[in-house]
Amino acid sequence: MKPAFRDGMRDGIPIGLGYFAVSFSLGIAARAAGLTVFQGFLASLLNNSSSGEYAAFTLIANHATYLELALMTITANSRYFMMSCALSQKCAPGLPLRHRLLLGFDITDELFGITLARPGSLDPYYTYGAVATAAPCWAIGTAVGVVTGTLMPLRLVSAFSVALYGMFIAVVIPAAKQNQVVAGVVTASFVASFLADKLVPLATVSAGARIILLTLAVSAVAAMLFPCTQEEELQYA
């Protein structure tokens, strides 16, 4: 086993433990959407994204169409396109295409962070090691959440479901406190979502379509009114 692969597995252990805890709540959401244990496991194994999966499970629960599901998943996971571009700049020029494709299969915020922080050119086996540890924890945690969601009382299931919202709050609030633009966009999203649920004709549109339209509309307006400066682009690149 390559030393880089072993290093990746070691660094992926704390990430995997965190994934198990978060995906446990995600499994409860999958159960609420009517997915079986295997379906929840497979969904998390092929789509390692909390926001993307939660949006997908929400749309499934609301009987959204396949097109709405695909568009929402792409929209929720669009930040990974930027991460892929950043990682491609760290790859050695002669890195074979097969490695680039495998690296692109499982890019998450945490795996992206530890891969980018490793000095020198990107060693694909380091990332493979981290994925080999973290990805199964994500999938198994989801499956366990589906199983235990059928055994626990309804009140306890609802309490665990709050953990996923807590994770989203933990991501949004610090950024909103540091940046007034982010705080304004978050507030505008809440208001727009409430109004869209009450006003015609948006109220007659399916929940999945409303989520997609509001996401694109709010983000587009924010990008036009508050474009990133060159320094900010370098900071988040």
C-alpha positions as CSV (number, residue, x, y, z in Angstrom):
1,M,0.0,0.0,0.0
2,K,1.4,3.4,-1.0
3,P,2.4,5.6,1.9
4,A,0.2,8.4,0.5
5,F,-2.8,6.1,0.6
6,R,-2.1,5.2,4.3
7,D,-1.8,8.9,5.1
8,G,-5.1,9.6,3.4
9,M,-6.9,6.8,5.3
10,R,-5.4,8.2,8.6
11,D,-6.6,11.8,7.8
12,G,-9.9,10.5,6.7
13,I,-10.8,8.9,10.1
14,P,-12.0,12.1,11.8
15,I,-13.9,13.1,8.6
16,G,-15.6,9.7,8.5
17,L,-16.7,10.0,12.1
18,G,-18.2,13.4,11.4
19,Y,-19.9,12.0,8.3
20,F,-21.4,9.2,10.2
21,A,-23.0,11.5,12.7
22,V,-24.4,13.9,10.0
23,S,-25.6,11.2,7.6
24,F,-27.4,9.5,10.5
25,S,-29.9,12.4,10.5
26,L,-29.9,12.3,6.7
27,G,-31.0,8.7,6.9
28,I,-34.0,9.8,8.9
29,A,-34.9,12.2,6.1
30,A,-34.5,9.4,3.6
31,R,-36.8,7.2,5.6
32,A,-39.4,10.1,5.7
33,A,-39.1,10.2,1.9
34,G,-40.0,6.5,1.7
35,L,-36.6,5.1,0.8
36,T,-35.5,1.6,2.0
37,V,-32.3,0.9,3.8
38,F,-30.5,-0.2,0.6
39,Q,-31.8,2.8,-1.3
40,G,-30.6,5.2,1.4
41,F,-27.2,3.5,1.5
42,L,-26.8,3.6,-2.3
43,A,-27.9,7.2,-2.5
44,S,-25.2,8.2,0.0
45,L,-22.6,6.0,-1.6
46,L,-23.1,7.6,-5.0
47,N,-23.8,11.2,-3.8
48,N,-21.6,12.3,-0.9
49,S,-23.3,15.6,-0.3
50,S,-25.5,16.6,2.7
51,S,-27.2,19.6,1.0
52,G,-27.6,17.7,-2.3
53,E,-29.1,14.6,-0.7
54,Y,-31.3,16.4,1.7
55,A,-32.7,18.5,-1.2
56,A,-33.2,15.3,-3.2
57,F,-35.0,13.5,-0.4
58,T,-37.2,16.6,0.2
59,L,-38.2,16.6,-3.5
60,I,-38.8,12.8,-3.5
61,A,-41.1,13.3,-0.5
62,N,-43.0,16.0,-2.4
63,H,-43.3,13.7,-5.5
64,A,-41.2,15.9,-7.7
65,T,-40.4,14.9,-11.2
66,Y,-37.0,13.4,-12.3
67,L,-36.2,16.7,-14.1
68,E,-36.8,18.7,-10.9
69,L,-34.7,16.3,-9.0
70,A,-31.8,16.5,-11.4
71,L,-31.8,20.3,-11.6
72,M,-32.0,20.7,-7.9
73,T,-29.2,18.3,-7.3
74,I,-27.0,20.1,-9.8
75,T,-27.8,23.4,-8.3
76,A,-27.2,22.3,-4.7
77,N,-23.9,20.7,-5.7
78,S,-22.7,23.4,-8.1
79,R,-19.9,24.5,-5.7
80,Y,-18.1,21.3,-6.5
81,F,-17.5,22.5,-10.0
82,M,-15.3,25.3,-8.5
83,M,-13.5,22.9,-6.2
84,S,-12.8,20.6,-9.2
85,C,-11.2,23.6,-11.0
86,A,-9.1,24.4,-8.0
87,L,-7.9,20.8,-7.7
88,S,-7.1,20.5,-11.4
89,Q,-4.6,23.3,-10.9
90,K,-2.8,21.2,-8.2
91,C,-2.6,18.1,-10.4
92,A,0.7,17.3,-12.0
93,P,0.6,18.0,-15.8
94,G,1.0,14.3,-16.6
95,L,-1.6,13.0,-14.3
96,P,-3.6,10.4,-16.4
97,L,-7.3,11.0,-17.2
98,R,-8.4,8.0,-15.2
99,H,-7.1,9.5,-12.0
100,R,-8.7,12.9,-12.8
101,L,-12.1,11.1,-13.3
102,L,-11.8,9.2,-10.1
103,L,-10.8,12.3,-8.1
104,G,-13.8,14.1,-9.5
105,F,-16.2,11.3,-8.3
106,D,-16.1,12.2,-4.6
107,I,-15.2,15.9,-4.0
108,T,-16.6,17.2,-0.7
109,D,-15.8,20.2,1.4
110,E,-13.7,18.3,3.8
111,L,-11.9,16.1,1.4
112,F,-11.2,19.1,-0.8
113,G,-9.7,20.9,2.2
114,I,-7.3,18.2,3.3
115,T,-6.2,17.5,-0.3
116,L,-5.6,21.1,-1.1
117,A,-3.7,21.6,2.2
118,R,-1.2,18.8,1.4
119,P,2.1,20.3,0.1
120,G,3.3,19.6,-3.4
121,S,1.4,18.3,-6.4
122,L,-1.8,16.4,-5.8
123,D,-1.2,12.7,-5.1
124,P,-4.4,10.9,-6.1
125,Y,-3.6,8.0,-3.8
126,Y,-3.8,10.3,-0.8
127,T,-7.3,11.4,-1.8
128,Y,-8.3,7.7,-2.5
129,G,-7.2,6.8,1.0
130,A,-9.3,9.5,2.6
131,V,-12.3,8.6,0.4
132,A,-11.9,4.9,1.3
133,T,-12.3,5.8,5.0
134,A,-14.8,8.7,4.8
135,A,-17.3,7.6,2.1
136,P,-18.3,4.2,3.7
137,C,-19.0,6.0,7.0
138,W,-21.3,8.4,5.1
139,A,-23.2,5.6,3.4
140,I,-23.4,3.4,6.5
141,G,-24.5,6.3,8.7
142,T,-27.4,6.9,6.3
143,A,-28.4,3.3,6.3
144,V,-28.3,3.2,10.2
145,G,-30.5,6.4,10.2
146,V,-33.0,4.7,8.0
147,V,-33.1,1.6,10.2
148,T,-33.2,3.3,13.6
149,G,-35.8,5.8,12.3
150,T,-38.2,2.9,12.2
151,L,-37.4,1.8,15.7
152,M,-37.4,5.1,17.6
153,P,-40.4,7.0,18.8
154,L,-41.7,9.7,16.6
155,R,-40.6,12.5,19.0
156,L,-37.1,11.2,19.1
157,V,-37.0,10.9,15.3
158,S,-38.0,14.5,15.0
159,A,-35.4,15.5,17.6
160,F,-32.6,13.8,15.6
161,S,-33.9,15.4,12.4
162,V,-33.1,18.8,13.9
163,A,-29.4,17.9,13.9
164,L,-29.3,18.3,10.1
165,Y,-30.8,21.8,10.3
166,G,-28.3,22.5,13.1
167,M,-25.5,21.6,10.7
168,F,-26.9,24.0,8.0
169,I,-27.2,26.8,10.7
170,A,-23.6,26.1,11.8
171,V,-22.5,26.7,8.2
172,V,-24.6,29.7,7.4
173,I,-24.5,31.8,10.6
174,P,-20.7,32.3,10.9
175,A,-20.5,33.5,7.3
176,A,-23.6,35.7,7.8
177,K,-22.0,37.3,11.0
178,Q,-18.8,38.0,9.1
179,N,-20.4,39.3,5.9
180,Q,-23.4,41.6,5.7
181,V,-24.1,40.6,2.1
182,V,-24.4,36.9,3.1
183,A,-26.7,37.9,6.0
184,G,-28.8,39.9,3.6
185,V,-29.0,37.0,1.0
186,V,-30.0,34.5,3.7
187,T,-32.7,36.8,5.0
188,A,-34.0,37.5,1.5
189,S,-34.1,33.8,0.8
190,F,-36.3,33.2,3.9
191,V,-38.6,36.0,2.9
192,A,-38.8,34.9,-0.7
193,S,-39.5,31.3,0.2
194,F,-42.3,32.4,2.5
195,L,-43.9,34.7,-0.1
196,A,-43.5,32.1,-2.9
197,D,-45.5,29.7,-0.7
198,K,-48.4,32.2,-0.4
199,L,-48.5,34.1,-3.6
200,V,-50.0,33.1,-6.9
201,P,-48.7,31.9,-9.4
202,L,-45.7,30.5,-7.5
203,A,-47.9,28.9,-4.9
204,T,-49.4,26.7,-7.5
205,V,-45.9,25.5,-8.7
206,S,-44.5,22.3,-7.2
207,A,-42.2,22.6,-4.1
208,G,-39.3,21.3,-6.1
209,A,-39.7,23.9,-8.9
210,R,-40.1,26.7,-6.4
211,I,-36.8,25.7,-4.7
212,I,-35.0,25.8,-8.0
213,L,-36.5,29.1,-9.2
214,L,-35.8,30.8,-5.8
215,T,-32.2,29.5,-5.7
216,L,-31.4,30.7,-9.1
217,A,-33.2,34.1,-8.7
218,V,-31.7,35.0,-5.3
219,S,-28.2,34.0,-6.2
220,A,-28.4,35.8,-9.6
221,V,-29.6,39.0,-8.0
222,A,-26.9,38.8,-5.3
223,A,-24.2,38.2,-7.9
224,M,-25.3,41.2,-9.9
225,L,-25.7,43.6,-6.9
226,F,-22.6,42.4,-5.0
227,P,-20.0,41.0,-7.3
228,C,-16.9,39.5,-5.7
229,T,-13.7,41.5,-5.9
230,Q,-10.5,40.0,-7.3
231,E,-9.2,39.6,-3.7
232,E,-12.3,37.7,-2.7
233,E,-12.0,35.4,-5.7
234,L,-8.4,34.6,-4.9
235,Q,-9.4,34.0,-1.3
236,Y,-12.1,31.4,-2.1
237,A,-10.3,29.9,-5.1
